[in-house]
Amino acid sequence: MRQSKRTPSHRIWLDEYCWEERMASHKRKRQDSHSSERENKTRRTYHHKTFEGYISNIHYLETRNQNQRLEYRDGYLVDYSADMTWDTNSHESTYKDRDQDWHHYSKSSGRSGVSGRSGRSHHRRKRSRSVEDDDEGHLIYHTGDMLKARYEITCTLGEGAFGKVVECIDHSNDGARVALKIIKNIDRYREAAVSEVEVLEQLKTLDCNSKHACVRMIDWFDYHGHICIAFELLGLSTYDFLKENNFQPFPVDHIRHMAYQIIRAVDFLHKNKLTHTDLKPENILFINSDYDLKYNRDMKRDERKLKNPDIKIVDFGNATYDHEHHTSVVSTRHYRAPEVILDLGWNHSCDVWSVGCILIEYYLGSTLFQTHDSKEHLAMMERVLGPIPRNLLEKTKKRRFVNRYKLDWDVHSSSGRYVRKHCKPLKDYLASKGEAHLQLFDLIEKMMEYDPAKRLSLEQALRHPFFSCYHKKRRTLR
């Protein structure tokens, strides 16, 4: 019998943004967009950054139990080791999965991120009495329901803050299966969905032959106040695969294949003046996550090996064009670049840092920077990558992080001991001295350069020796 393994605390995720600041961001971006339209006569008017702002008044509770990481956030006591959120007012628990977004657009994910609170919105659109919403703004539907006389709902794939994702039969396309994202009937979510649709439409035009590994939008429509977006149905997210495989690392040859496709896809975005801003394993899905099962005698457990490591990048709701307003905070915590934490501004290079974090996670099977505190995050970076350059600390607006042009960090505190225990220099994570392993770590080190001006670009990354086998193939094709 297989032994179940508790989900490691490093994968628990908490939404780090507040809606008041998001809505303020929407207003600024709408003004910026309209101004840009008048000046440049562009057709885009709705590129709103969905997630902005960092929840303040976070009280970090240090504990002696290394497996328990607690925080108070907006009335919730969050235990990152238990995958559970406790409402301190009602003493009732609600599960809150870290991965609330795109990895639900898969055939077999079936995991949902349930909101810890519910509330009635006063921003619903008028609609037919025959169509109903629940108290949180989700569309109430049943198996067999037809939307737009085309999409027949077969099952729910997942649920998140934005809405729900369902699997449908597309009766206008020979019964093909699609993933349909049904956005809540609330204005702020509608605006974010409109932004995502516009980005997806442009990507579809720019990549008409689907040469780059970006998810393809099939259709979108407004269903009684709910923006619905139809996508190709994909497999599990890379995070879900890791999770279901007991967080066993991917083989280096699979990492190479996935890395090349990820870097090529994001480089395509950068060349078209787009920054993804939310790259993470949850937003990278396998096209087909079928696997072979083998028994590991040493570990005494079954292990899964992918049959096909082809991937696609998803979730463009936070994608930002170069000319648009850049919010101060982007990226999910574990994949956030140092310039974002230090409030130095950001550009395409923040995606490069995120990709570096993703690759080392594929190699280790676990997150490199497991923390929910900005200063502790910077201390972890120094433990892994060495001291943060003085010129960056001199320019930061976050003066509370700095003392005499060095990171203000007490290595003897409880947090200091936690960092020393859970982090080590990057080279110490090497599992082998083989050439492929050394090349991968050299690539990661260059992608995780502190100074964004010195950080490797993705175009340069594609020419790295780690991808030499792809260079030979390209020369042969020519």
Buried (B, 14 or more C-beta within 10 A) or exposed (E): EEEEEEBBBBBBBBBBBBBEBBBBBBEBBBEBBEEBEEEEEEEBEBBBBBBBBBBEEBEBEEEEEEEEBBBBBBEBBBBBBBBBBBBEEEEEBBEBBBBBBBBBBBBEBEBBBBBBEEEEBEEBEEBEEEBEBEEBBBBEBEEEBEBBEBBBBBEBBBBBBBBBBBBBBBBEBEEEEBBBBBBBBBBBBBBBBBBBBBBBEBBBEBBEEEEBBBBBBBBBBBBBBBBBBBBBBBBBBBBBBBBBBBBBBBBBEBBBBBBBBBBBBBBBBBEEEBBBBBBBBBBBBBBBBEBEEEEEEEEEBEBBBBEBBBBBBBBBBBBBBEBBBBBBBBBBBBBBBBBBBBBBEBBBBBBBBBBBBBBBBBBBBBBBBBBBBBBBBBBBBBBBBEEBBEEBBEEBEBEEBBEEEEBBBEEEEEBBBBBBEBBEEBEEBEEEEEEBBBBBBEBBBBBBBBBBEEBBBBEBBBEBEBBEEBEEEEEEEE
